[in-house]
């Protein structure tokens, strides 16, 4: 296995986790309380750890896709990240916001966070593979 793919996955997962922390944990955090009945109560630590671990799953899948599609140059990887965002997270988050009681700023922050996460993973992939 090409070690550059592994390093790109690890760096992308780390950067993606930081983007999640900023966009889902810091920005508009007070707006989560607008509809407290929507959120689970109790110890959040295990769920936060699991969610952060998913950043590495996202990074691994993106790195593999970019490598398979030969989109490992910076331009190609960033375009692929934007397309993945338009295909998956953006429609999902907007659709959820239509039916789930959630503050629109929280939805916007999550959508922007997904775009930032994918772009950071793409940049890591292009830097380490391309």
N, CA, C and O atoms as CSV, one atom per row, in Angstrom:
chain,resi,resn,atom,element,x,y,z
A,1,UNK,N,N,0.842,-1.187,0.000
A,1,UNK,CA,C,0.000,0.000,0.000
A,1,UNK,C,C,0.882,1.244,0.000
A,1,UNK,O,O,1.917,1.286,0.666
A,2,UNK,N,N,0.477,2.215,-0.724
A,2,UNK,CA,C,1.193,3.476,-0.807
A,2,UNK,C,C,1.041,4.229,0.522
A,2,UNK,O,O,-0.074,4.552,0.931
A,3,UNK,N,N,2.155,4.503,1.184
A,3,UNK,CA,C,2.100,5.193,2.478
A,3,UNK,C,C,1.562,6.614,2.353
A,3,UNK,O,O,1.041,7.168,3.321
A,4,UNK,N,N,1.683,7.199,1.179
A,4,UNK,CA,C,1.135,8.551,0.985
A,4,UNK,C,C,-0.386,8.549,1.156
A,4,UNK,O,O,-0.959,9.520,1.650
A,5,UNK,N,N,-1.029,7.471,0.752
A,5,UNK,CA,C,-2.484,7.372,0.932
A,5,UNK,C,C,-2.834,7.328,2.422
A,5,UNK,O,O,-3.799,7.956,2.858
A,6,UNK,N,N,-2.054,6.593,3.185
A,6,UNK,CA,C,-2.284,6.507,4.623
A,6,UNK,C,C,-2.051,7.854,5.299
A,6,UNK,O,O,-2.861,8.286,6.119
A,7,UNK,N,N,-0.950,8.516,4.961
A,7,UNK,CA,C,-0.666,9.827,5.549
A,7,UNK,C,C,-1.729,10.853,5.164
A,7,UNK,O,O,-2.123,11.680,5.985
A,8,UNK,N,N,-2.193,10.798,3.911
A,8,UNK,CA,C,-3.248,11.720,3.475
A,8,UNK,C,C,-4.535,11.465,4.260
A,8,UNK,O,O,-5.237,12.402,4.638
A,9,UNK,N,N,-4.835,10.189,4.501
A,9,UNK,CA,C,-6.024,9.846,5.280
A,9,UNK,C,C,-5.899,10.356,6.717
A,9,UNK,O,O,-6.840,10.941,7.254
A,10,UNK,N,N,-4.752,10.135,7.330
A,10,UNK,CA,C,-4.564,10.582,8.710
A,10,UNK,C,C,-4.618,12.100,8.837
A,10,UNK,O,O,-5.280,12.631,9.728
A,11,UNK,N,N,-3.919,12.795,7.942
A,11,UNK,CA,C,-3.949,14.261,7.984
A,11,UNK,C,C,-5.340,14.786,7.661
A,11,UNK,O,O,-5.832,15.700,8.323
A,12,UNK,N,N,-5.971,14.212,6.649
A,12,UNK,CA,C,-7.331,14.623,6.292
A,12,UNK,C,C,-8.311,14.385,7.427
A,12,UNK,O,O,-9.167,15.227,7.697
A,13,UNK,N,N,-8.192,13.238,8.097
A,13,UNK,CA,C,-9.068,12.951,9.230
A,13,UNK,C,C,-8.863,13.923,10.372
A,13,UNK,O,O,-9.826,14.356,11.005
A,14,UNK,N,N,-7.621,14.266,10.637
A,14,UNK,CA,C,-7.320,15.239,11.689
A,14,UNK,C,C,-7.888,16.612,11.335
A,14,UNK,O,O,-8.541,17.249,12.162
A,15,UNK,N,N,-7.641,17.064,10.113
A,15,UNK,CA,C,-8.157,18.367,9.684
A,15,UNK,C,C,-9.686,18.369,9.622
A,15,UNK,O,O,-10.327,19.354,9.988
A,16,UNK,N,N,-10.262,17.257,9.155
A,16,UNK,CA,C,-11.720,17.146,9.116
A,16,UNK,C,C,-12.325,17.194,10.507
A,16,UNK,O,O,-13.375,17.805,10.709
A,17,UNK,N,N,-11.670,16.553,11.470
A,17,UNK,CA,C,-12.141,16.601,12.849
A,17,UNK,C,C,-12.098,18.008,13.422
A,17,UNK,O,O,-12.992,18.414,14.164
A,18,UNK,N,N,-11.051,18.749,13.075
A,18,UNK,CA,C,-10.964,20.142,13.532
A,18,UNK,C,C,-12.066,20.995,12.911
A,18,UNK,O,O,-12.628,21.864,13.576
A,19,UNK,N,N,-12.374,20.749,11.642
A,19,UNK,CA,C,-13.465,21.474,10.989
A,19,UNK,C,C,-14.795,21.143,11.676
A,19,UNK,O,O,-15.613,22.033,11.909
A,20,UNK,N,N,-15.009,19.864,12.000
A,20,UNK,CA,C,-16.223,19.481,12.727
A,20,UNK,C,C,-16.313,20.204,14.058
A,20,UNK,O,O,-17.366,20.732,14.418
A,21,UNK,N,N,-15.208,20.227,14.784
A,21,UNK,CA,C,-15.202,20.884,16.081
A,21,UNK,C,C,-15.590,22.356,15.938
A,21,UNK,O,O,-16.401,22.866,16.711
A,22,UNK,N,N,-15.008,23.038,14.944
A,22,UNK,CA,C,-15.291,24.460,14.775
A,22,UNK,C,C,-16.729,24.701,14.331
A,22,UNK,O,O,-17.443,25.494,14.945
A,23,UNK,N,N,-17.156,24.025,13.272
A,23,UNK,CA,C,-18.459,24.333,12.681
A,23,UNK,C,C,-19.636,23.705,13.436
A,23,UNK,O,O,-20.724,24.279,13.456
A,24,UNK,N,N,-19.436,22.540,14.054
A,24,UNK,CA,C,-20.541,21.887,14.756
A,24,UNK,C,C,-20.467,22.069,16.268
A,24,UNK,O,O,-21.472,21.901,16.960
A,25,UNK,N,N,-19.295,22.408,16.784
A,25,UNK,CA,C,-19.165,22.508,18.226
A,25,UNK,C,C,-18.994,23.907,18.762
A,25,UNK,O,O,-19.289,24.163,19.929
A,26,UNK,N,N,-18.519,24.827,17.927
A,26,UNK,CA,C,-18.225,26.171,18.420
A,26,UNK,C,C,-19.181,27.207,17.819
A,26,UNK,O,O,-19.850,27.938,18.549
A,27,UNK,N,N,-19.239,27.263,16.494
A,27,UNK,CA,C,-20.088,28.270,15.846
A,27,UNK,C,C,-21.565,28.018,16.144
A,27,UNK,O,O,-22.052,26.898,15.992
A,28,UNK,N,N,-22.249,29.028,16.553
A,28,UNK,CA,C,-23.687,28.988,16.824
A,28,UNK,C,C,-24.063,27.924,17.856
A,28,UNK,O,O,-25.180,27.408,17.840
A,29,UNK,N,N,-23.131,27.597,18.751
A,29,UNK,CA,C,-23.410,26.553,19.745
A,29,UNK,C,C,-24.631,26.910,20.597
A,29,UNK,O,O,-25.415,26.036,20.967
A,30,UNK,N,N,-24.782,28.190,20.902
A,30,UNK,CA,C,-25.930,28.618,21.698
A,30,UNK,C,C,-27.255,28.392,20.977
A,30,UNK,O,O,-28.300,28.305,21.622
A,31,UNK,N,N,-27.225,28.296,19.643
A,31,UNK,CA,C,-28.459,28.097,18.870
A,31,UNK,C,C,-28.997,26.671,18.979
A,31,UNK,O,O,-30.154,26.420,18.641
A,32,UNK,N,N,-28.171,25.736,19.448
A,32,UNK,CA,C,-28.656,24.368,19.660
A,32,UNK,C,C,-29.746,24.349,20.725
A,32,UNK,O,O,-30.625,23.487,20.698
A,33,UNK,N,N,-29.695,25.283,21.651
A,33,UNK,CA,C,-30.648,25.318,22.750
A,33,UNK,C,C,-32.004,25.878,22.344
A,33,UNK,O,O,-32.930,25.894,23.154
A,34,UNK,N,N,-32.132,26.330,21.125
A,34,UNK,CA,C,-33.418,26.868,20.676
A,34,UNK,C,C,-34.496,25.785,20.696
A,34,UNK,O,O,-35.650,26.053,21.029
A,35,UNK,N,N,-34.109,24.561,20.337
A,35,UNK,CA,C,-35.025,23.414,20.382
A,35,UNK,C,C,-34.354,22.291,21.184
A,35,UNK,O,O,-33.868,21.327,20.593
A,36,UNK,N,N,-34.320,22.399,22.502
A,36,UNK,CA,C,-33.586,21.420,23.312
A,36,UNK,C,C,-34.167,20.011,23.232
A,36,UNK,O,O,-33.456,19.034,23.470
A,37,UNK,N,N,-35.450,19.897,22.898
A,37,UNK,CA,C,-36.068,18.580,22.834
A,37,UNK,C,C,-35.557,17.734,21.671
A,37,UNK,O,O,-35.775,16.523,21.646
A,38,UNK,N,N,-34.884,18.356,20.712
A,38,UNK,CA,C,-34.359,17.637,19.548
A,38,UNK,C,C,-33.086,16.867,19.903
A,38,UNK,O,O,-32.807,15.827,19.307
A,39,UNK,N,N,-32.320,17.365,20.862
A,39,UNK,CA,C,-31.001,16.816,21.153
A,39,UNK,C,C,-31.051,15.773,22.262
A,39,UNK,O,O,-31.838,15.885,23.202
A,40,UNK,N,N,-30.205,14.765,22.141
A,40,UNK,CA,C,-30.089,13.725,23.167
A,40,UNK,C,C,-29.432,14.319,24.402
A,40,UNK,O,O,-28.571,15.195,24.314
A,41,UNK,N,N,-29.856,13.825,25.545
A,41,UNK,CA,C,-29.246,14.285,26.790
A,41,UNK,C,C,-28.310,13.196,27.311
A,41,UNK,O,O,-28.300,12.068,26.816
A,42,UNK,N,N,-27.543,13.556,28.298
A,42,UNK,CA,C,-26.629,12.589,28.897
A,42,UNK,C,C,-25.190,12.872,28.521
A,42,UNK,O,O,-24.860,13.943,28.012
A,43,UNK,N,N,-24.343,11.894,28.782
A,43,UNK,CA,C,-22.907,12.035,28.532
A,43,UNK,C,C,-22.634,12.092,27.031
A,43,UNK,O,O,-22.888,11.127,26.311
A,44,UNK,N,N,-22.123,13.214,26.571
A,44,UNK,CA,C,-21.855,13.404,25.143
A,44,UNK,C,C,-20.486,12.891,24.719
A,44,UNK,O,O,-20.251,12.695,23.526
A,45,UNK,N,N,-19.586,12.672,25.654
A,45,UNK,CA,C,-18.203,12.320,25.321
A,45,UNK,C,C,-18.097,11.108,24.378
A,45,UNK,O,O,-17.376,11.197,23.384
A,46,UNK,N,N,-18.779,9.984,24.641
A,46,UNK,CA,C,-18.650,8.846,23.717
A,46,UNK,C,C,-19.166,9.156,22.309
A,46,UNK,O,O,-18.598,8.697,21.318
A,47,UNK,N,N,-20.241,9.934,22.231
A,47,UNK,CA,C,-20.780,10.293,20.906
A,47,UNK,C,C,-19.846,11.249,20.176
A,47,UNK,O,O,-19.697,11.154,18.957
A,48,UNK,N,N,-19.217,12.166,20.900
A,48,UNK,CA,C,-18.265,13.092,20.281
A,48,UNK,C,C,-17.060,12.333,19.758
A,48,UNK,O,O,-16.593,12.598,18.651
A,49,UNK,N,N,-16.550,11.391,20.542
A,49,UNK,CA,C,-15.406,10.582,20.107
A,49,UNK,C,C,-15.764,9.776,18.871
A,49,UNK,O,O,-14.977,9.706,17.926
A,50,UNK,N,N,-16.946,9.166,18.867
A,50,UNK,CA,C,-17.383,8.382,17.703
A,50,UNK,C,C,-17.545,9.275,16.470
A,50,UNK,O,O,-17.163,8.887,15.366
A,51,UNK,N,N,-18.108,10.462,16.657
A,51,UNK,CA,C,-18.278,11.384,15.533
A,51,UNK,C,C,-16.929,11.835,14.984
A,51,UNK,O,O,-16.758,11.959,13.771
A,52,UNK,N,N,-15.983,12.076,15.868
A,52,UNK,CA,C,-14.651,12.470,15.413
A,52,UNK,C,C,-13.964,11.327,14.672
A,52,UNK,O,O,-13.244,11.556,13.700
A,53,UNK,N,N,-14.188,10.104,15.128
A,53,UNK,CA,C,-13.611,8.942,14.438
A,53,UNK,C,C,-14.172,8.820,13.018
A,53,UNK,O,O,-13.481,8.352,12.114
A,54,UNK,N,N,-15.404,9.235,12.829
A,54,UNK,CA,C,-15.999,9.182,11.491
A,54,UNK,C,C,-15.296,10.115,10.509
A,54,UNK,O,O,-15.372,9.906,9.298
A,55,UNK,N,N,-14.619,11.133,11.011
A,55,UNK,CA,C,-13.840,12.006,10.122
A,55,UNK,C,C,-12.754,11.212,9.406
A,55,UNK,O,O,-12.425,11.498,8.255
A,56,UNK,N,N,-12.203,10.219,10.086
A,56,UNK,CA,C,-11.172,9.389,9.463
A,56,UNK,C,C,-11.781,8.446,8.424
A,56,UNK,O,O,-11.135,8.120,7.428
A,57,UNK,N,N,-13.018,8.008,8.653
A,57,UNK,CA,C,-13.723,7.199,7.654
A,57,UNK,C,C,-13.977,8.045,6.410
A,57,UNK,O,O,-13.755,7.593,5.287
A,58,UNK,N,N,-14.443,9.278,6.618
A,58,UNK,CA,C,-14.672,10.195,5.495
A,58,UNK,C,C,-13.371,10.455,4.743
A,58,UNK,O,O,-13.342,10.433,3.512
A,59,UNK,N,N,-12.307,10.698,5.480
A,59,UNK,CA,C,-11.011,10.976,4.852
A,59,UNK,C,C,-10.528,9.775,4.056
A,59,UNK,O,O,-10.056,9.932,2.930
A,60,UNK,N,N,-10.638,8.579,4.622
A,60,UNK,CA,C,-10.192,7.372,3.916
A,60,UNK,C,C,-10.981,7.167,2.632
A,60,UNK,O,O,-10.406,6.843,1.592
A,61,UNK,N,N,-12.287,7.354,2.699
A,61,UNK,CA,C,-13.126,7.177,1.512
A,61,UNK,C,C,-12.805,8.235,0.459
A,61,UNK,O,O,-12.729,7.926,-0.730
A,62,UNK,N,N,-12.618,9.476,0.891
A,62,UNK,CA,C,-12.315,10.530,-0.074
A,62,UNK,C,C,-10.953,10.316,-0.720
A,62,UNK,O,O,-10.817,10.450,-1.936
A,63,UNK,N,N,-9.957,9.988,0.068
A,63,UNK,CA,C,-8.612,9.760,-0.464
A,63,UNK,C,C,-8.641,8.606,-1.469
A,63,UNK,O,O,-8.035,8.693,-2.537
A,64,UNK,N,N,-9.341,7.536,-1.128
A,64,UNK,CA,C,-9.442,6.396,-2.041
A,64,UNK,C,C,-10.156,6.784,-3.332
A,64,UNK,O,O,-9.734,6.388,-4.418
A,65,UNK,N,N,-11.240,7.558,-3.216
A,65,UNK,CA,C,-11.981,7.991,-4.404
A,65,UNK,C,C,-11.132,8.908,-5.275
A,65,UNK,O,O,-11.082,8.735,-6.493
A,66,UNK,N,N,-10.475,9.866,-4.670
A,66,UNK,CA,C,-9.626,10.790,-5.430
A,66,UNK,C,C,-8.505,10.033,-6.130
A,66,UNK,O,O,-8.189,10.317,-7.286
A,67,UNK,N,N,-7.909,9.079,-5.443
A,67,UNK,CA,C,-6.826,8.296,-6.027
A,67,UNK,C,C,-7.349,7.438,-7.177
A,67,UNK,O,O,-6.716,7.360,-8.231
A,68,UNK,N,N,-8.492,6.799,-6.981
A,68,UNK,CA,C,-9.076,5.933,-8.006
A,68,UNK,C,C,-9.474,6.740,-9.244
A,68,UNK,O,O,-9.320,6.264,-10.369
A,69,UNK,N,N,-9.980,7.942,-9.045
A,69,UNK,CA,C,-10.415,8.794,-10.159
A,69,UNK,C,C,-9.287,9.656,-10.722
A,69,UNK,O,O,-9.513,10.455,-11.631
A,70,UNK,N,N,-8.084,9.502,-10.192
A,70,UNK,CA,C,-6.921,10.292,-10.630
A,70,UNK,C,C,-7.165,11.790,-10.464
A,70,UNK,O,O,-6.796,12.591,-11.323
A,71,UNK,N,N,-7.791,12.153,-9.347
A,71,UNK,CA,C,-8.059,13.558,-9.031
A,71,UNK,C,C,-7.232,13.963,-7.812
A,71,UNK,O,O,-7.760,14.461,-6.818
A,72,UNK,N,N,-5.933,13.740,-7.913
A,72,UNK,CA,C,-5.064,14.006,-6.767
A,72,UNK,C,C,-4.255,15.291,-6.907
A,72,UNK,O,O,-3.468,15.621,-6.021
A,73,UNK,N,N,-4.436,16.018,-8.003
A,73,UNK,CA,C,-3.846,17.351,-8.074
A,73,UNK,C,C,-4.763,18.294,-7.302
A,73,UNK,O,O,-5.925,17.965,-7.065
A,74,UNK,N,N,-4.261,19.454,-6.909
A,74,UNK,CA,C,-5.036,20.339,-6.039
A,74,UNK,C,C,-6.369,20.735,-6.673
A,74,UNK,O,O,-7.407,20.672,-6.015
A,75,UNK,N,N,-6.352,21.137,-7.924
A,75,UNK,CA,C,-7.587,21.563,-8.588
A,75,UNK,C,C,-8.600,20.427,-8.672
A,75,UNK,O,O,-9.773,20.606,-8.347
A,76,UNK,N,N,-8.141,19.265,-9.107
A,76,UNK,CA,C,-9.033,18.118,-9.242
A,76,UNK,C,C,-9.602,17.665,-7.908
A,76,UNK,O,O,-10.786,17.344,-7.814
A,77,UNK,N,N,-8.764,17.637,-6.875
A,77,UNK,CA,C,-9.222,17.191,-5.559
A,77,UNK,C,C,-10.241,18.166,-4.964
A,77,UNK,O,O,-11.232,17.743,-4.369
A,78,UNK,N,N,-9.998,19.461,-5.123
A,78,UNK,CA,C,-10.947,20.446,-4.595
A,78,UNK,C,C,-12.272,20.404,-5.346
A,78,UNK,O,O,-13.332,20.539,-4.736
A,79,UNK,N,N,-12.222,20.217,-6.660
A,79,UNK,CA,C,-13.458,20.087,-7.435
A,79,UNK,C,C,-14.221,18.831,-7.019
A,79,UNK,O,O,-15.446,18.853,-6.898
A,80,UNK,N,N,-13.495,17.742,-6.803
A,80,UNK,CA,C,-14.137,16.512,-6.349
A,80,UNK,C,C,-14.789,16.721,-4.984
A,80,UNK,O,O,-15.900,16.246,-4.749
A,81,UNK,N,N,-14.115,17.420,-4.097
A,81,UNK,CA,C,-14.681,17.700,-2.772
A,81,UNK,C,C,-15.982,18.492,-2.890
A,81,UNK,O,O,-16.956,18.194,-2.199
A,82,UNK,N,N,-16.000,19.496,-3.760
A,82,UNK,CA,C,-17.215,20.291,-3.954
A,82,UNK,C,C,-18.344,19.435,-4.512
A,82,UNK,O,O,-19.496,19.578,-4.101
A,83,UNK,N,N,-18.022,18.555,-5.436
A,83,UNK,CA,C,-19.041,17.684,-6.014
A,83,UNK,C,C,-19.589,16.703,-4.972
A,83,UNK,O,O,-20.796,16.475,-4.906
A,84,UNK,N,N,-18.713,16.135,-4.172
A,84,UNK,CA,C,-19.165,15.219,-3.119
A,84,UNK,C,C,-20.084,15.960,-2.153
A,84,UNK,O,O,-21.088,15.407,-1.703
A,85,UNK,N,N,-19.746,17.206,-1.831
A,85,UNK,CA,C,-20.570,18.017,-0.932
A,85,UNK,C,C,-21.946,18.269,-1.540
A,85,UNK,O,O,-22.959,18.197,-0.844
A,86,UNK,N,N,-21.981,18.564,-2.839
A,86,UNK,CA,C,-23.261,18.810,-3.505
A,86,UNK,C,C,-24.104,17.540,-3.633
A,86,UNK,O,O,-25.333,17.604,-3.634
A,87,UNK,N,N,-23.445,16.399,-3.740
A,87,UNK,CA,C,-24.152,15.124,-3.893
A,87,UNK,C,C,-24.710,14.629,-2.558
A,87,UNK,O,O,-25.832,14.124,-2.509
A,88,UNK,N,N,-23.942,14.767,-1.479
A,88,UNK,CA,C,-24.318,14.124,-0.229
A,88,UNK,C,C,-24.731,15.043,0.899
A,88,UNK,O,O,-25.925,15.203,1.152
A,89,UNK,N,N,-23.774,15.655,1.586
A,89,UNK,CA,C,-24.107,16.391,2.816
A,89,UNK,C,C,-25.067,17.562,2.619
A,89,UNK,O,O,-25.976,17.743,3.430
A,90,UNK,N,N,-24.892,18.358,1.573
A,90,UNK,CA,C,-25.746,19.538,1.423
A,90,UNK,C,C,-27.218,19.162,1.253
A,90,UNK,O,O,-28.050,19.664,2.009
A,91,UNK,N,N,-27.579,18.298,0.293
A,91,UNK,CA,C,-29.001,17.946,0.179
A,91,UNK,C,C,-29.549,17.238,1.423
A,91,UNK,O,O,-30.704,17.437,1.800
A,92,UNK,N,N,-28.721,16.421,2.048
A,92,UNK,CA,C,-29.162,15.723,3.254
A,92,UNK,C,C,-29.474,16.708,4.377
A,92,UNK,O,O,-30.523,16.614,5.014
A,93,UNK,N,N,-28.575,17.643,4.617
A,93,UNK,CA,C,-28.780,18.610,5.698
A,93,UNK,C,C,-29.962,19.534,5.424
A,93,UNK,O,O,-30.744,19.827,6.329
A,94,UNK,N,N,-30.095,19.990,4.190
A,94,UNK,CA,C,-31.215,20.872,3.843
A,94,UNK,C,C,-32.533,20.104,3.942
A,94,UNK,O,O,-33.523,20.623,4.457
A,95,UNK,N,N,-32.537,18.870,3.447
A,95,UNK,CA,C,-33.743,18.045,3.555
A,95,UNK,C,C,-34.120,17.777,5.003
A,95,UNK,O,O,-35.296,17.844,5.361
A,96,UNK,N,N,-33.144,17.477,5.829
A,96,UNK,CA,C,-33.422,17.263,7.250
A,96,UNK,C,C,-33.998,18.517,7.893
A,96,UNK,O,O,-34.918,18.439,8.707
A,97,UNK,N,N,-33.454,19.671,7.525
A,97,UNK,CA,C,-33.926,20.930,8.113
A,97,UNK,C,C,-35.373,21.222,7.737
A,97,UNK,O,O,-36.066,21.952,8.447
A,98,UNK,N,N,-35.831,20.658,6.627
A,98,UNK,CA,C,-37.228,20.861,6.230
A,98,UNK,C,C,-38.196,20.086,7.129
A,98,UNK,O,O,-39.356,20.474,7.273
A,99,UNK,N,N,-37.726,19.004,7.726
A,99,UNK,CA,C,-38.616,18.138,8.484
A,99,UNK,C,C,-38.270,18.012,9.968
A,99,UNK,O,O,-39.105,17.571,10.758
A,100,UNK,N,N,-37.067,18.388,10.351
A,100,UNK,CA,C,-36.638,18.290,11.738
A,100,UNK,C,C,-36.546,19.693,12.312
A,100,UNK,O,O,-36.025,20.604,11.668
A,101,UNK,N,N,-37.047,19.861,13.509
A,101,UNK,CA,C,-37.016,21.174,14.149
A,101,UNK,C,C,-35.577,21.473,14.565
A,101,UNK,O,O,-35.100,20.975,15.584
A,102,UNK,N,N,-34.896,22.288,13.769
A,102,UNK,CA,C,-33.499,22.650,14.036
A,102,UNK,C,C,-33.289,24.082,13.559
A,102,UNK,O,O,-33.837,24.485,12.533
A,103,UNK,N,N,-32.517,24.830,14.285
A,103,UNK,CA,C,-32.245,26.217,13.927
A,103,UNK,C,C,-31.534,26.287,12.577
A,103,UNK,O,O,-30.632,25.495,12.303
A,104,UNK,N,N,-31.936,27.223,11.747
A,104,UNK,CA,C,-31.363,27.329,10.398
A,104,UNK,C,C,-29.879,27.701,10.418
A,104,UNK,O,O,-29.130,27.312,9.522
A,105,UNK,N,N,-29.453,28.452,11.435
A,105,UNK,CA,C,-28.025,28.759,11.540
A,105,UNK,C,C,-27.208,27.515,11.873
A,105,UNK,O,O,-26.063,27.391,11.439
A,106,UNK,N,N,-27.781,26.603,12.633
A,106,UNK,CA,C,-27.109,25.339,12.927
A,106,UNK,C,C,-26.978,24.526,11.643
A,106,UNK,O,O,-25.923,23.952,11.372
A,107,UNK,N,N,-28.052,24.476,10.854
A,107,UNK,CA,C,-27.993,23.766,9.572
A,107,UNK,C,C,-26.954,24.392,8.653
A,107,UNK,O,O,-26.170,23.680,8.026
A,108,UNK,N,N,-26.943,25.719,8.569
A,108,UNK,CA,C,-25.963,26.405,7.719
A,108,UNK,C,C,-24.540,26.132,8.202
A,108,UNK,O,O,-23.634,25.930,7.393
A,109,UNK,N,N,-24.346,26.127,9.507
A,109,UNK,CA,C,-23.027,25.857,10.059
A,109,UNK,C,C,-22.589,24.426,9.754
A,109,UNK,O,O,-21.431,24.194,9.406
A,110,UNK,N,N,-23.499,23.474,9.881
A,110,UNK,CA,C,-23.163,22.085,9.564
A,110,UNK,C,C,-22.838,21.922,8.086
A,110,UNK,O,O,-21.906,21.203,7.729
A,111,UNK,N,N,-23.605,22.588,7.224
A,111,UNK,CA,C,-23.343,22.501,5.779
A,111,UNK,C,C,-21.981,23.115,5.444
A,111,UNK,O,O,-21.202,22.534,4.688
A,112,UNK,N,N,-21.700,24.282,6.006
A,112,UNK,CA,C,-20.399,24.917,5.771
A,112,UNK,C,C,-19.271,24.061,6.351
A,112,UNK,O,O,-18.186,23.973,5.775
A,113,UNK,N,N,-19.538,23.439,7.485
A,113,UNK,CA,C,-18.539,22.564,8.097
A,113,UNK,C,C,-18.213,21.365,7.221
A,113,UNK,O,O,-17.052,20.975,7.104
A,114,UNK,N,N,-19.240,20.777,6.602
A,114,UNK,CA,C,-19.003,19.655,5.699
A,114,UNK,C,C,-18.186,20.092,4.489
A,114,UNK,O,O,-17.300,19.364,4.040
A,115,UNK,N,N,-18.477,21.267,3.965
A,115,UNK,CA,C,-17.692,21.754,2.824
A,115,UNK,C,C,-16.248,21.984,3.246
A,115,UNK,O,O,-15.322,21.585,2.540
A,116,UNK,N,N,-16.054,22.622,4.385
A,116,UNK,CA,C,-14.693,22.864,4.883
A,116,UNK,C,C,-13.964,21.544,5.124
A,116,UNK,O,O,-12.798,21.402,4.759
A,117,UNK,N,N,-14.653,20.577,5.740
A,117,UNK,CA,C,-14.037,19.273,6.007
A,117,UNK,C,C,-13.584,18.616,4.716
A,117,UNK,O,O,-12.453,18.139,4.627
A,118,UNK,N,N,-14.452,18.586,3.715
A,118,UNK,CA,C,-14.102,17.942,2.445
A,118,UNK,C,C,-12.983,18.683,1.720
A,118,UNK,O,O,-12.104,18.053,1.131
A,119,UNK,N,N,-13.007,20.005,1.756
A,119,UNK,CA,C,-11.942,20.774,1.107
A,119,UNK,C,C,-10.597,20.564,1.806
A,119,UNK,O,O,-9.560,20.489,1.147
A,120,UNK,N,N,-10.614,20.471,3.133
A,120,UNK,CA,C,-9.370,20.215,3.867
A,120,UNK,C,C,-8.826,18.812,3.577
A,120,UNK,O,O,-7.621,18.624,3.411
A,121,UNK,N,N,-9.718,17.849,3.520
A,121,UNK,CA,C,-9.289,16.493,3.178
A,121,UNK,C,C,-8.736,16.462,1.764
A,121,UNK,O,O,-7.728,15.806,1.501
A,122,UNK,N,N,-9.391,17.167,0.859
A,122,UNK,CA,C,-8.914,17.233,-0.531
A,122,UNK,C,C,-7.539,17.878,-0.609
A,122,UNK,O,O,-6.665,17.411,-1.340
A,123,UNK,N,N,-7.351,18.948,0.143
A,123,UNK,CA,C,-6.051,19.621,0.138
A,123,UNK,C,C,-4.971,18.708,0.690
A,123,UNK,O,O,-3.860,18.675,0.159
A,124,UNK,N,N,-5.278,17.969,1.745
A,124,UNK,CA,C,-4.317,17.012,2.313
A,124,UNK,C,C,-3.983,15.933,1.300
A,124,UNK,O,O,-2.821,15.559,1.144
A,125,UNK,N,N,-5.002,15.432,0.609
A,125,UNK,CA,C,-4.776,14.399,-0.400
A,125,UNK,C,C,-3.914,14.916,-1.533
A,125,UNK,O,O,-2.992,14.232,-1.979
A,126,UNK,N,N,-4.208,16.120,-2.001
A,126,UNK,CA,C,-3.431,16.684,-3.113
A,126,UNK,C,C,-1.995,16.946,-2.683
A,126,UNK,O,O,-1.066,16.707,-3.455
A,127,UNK,N,N,-1.802,17.426,-1.479
A,127,UNK,CA,C,-0.468,17.744,-1.001
A,127,UNK,C,C,0.378,16.488,-0.814
A,127,UNK,O,O,1.565,16.487,-1.138
A,128,UNK,N,N,-0.225,15.421,-0.296
A,128,UNK,CA,C,0.542,14.219,0.018
A,128,UNK,C,C,0.557,13.169,-1.088
A,128,UNK,O,O,1.432,12.304,-1.104
A,129,UNK,N,N,-0.398,13.234,-2.010
A,129,UNK,CA,C,-0.441,12.225,-3.083
A,129,UNK,C,C,-0.088,12.837,-4.424
A,129,UNK,O,O,0.693,12.271,-5.190
A,130,UNK,N,N,-0.669,13.999,-4.706
A,130,UNK,CA,C,-0.562,14.609,-6.021
A,130,UNK,C,C,0.754,15.127,-6.398
A,130,UNK,O,O,0.918,15.657,-7.497
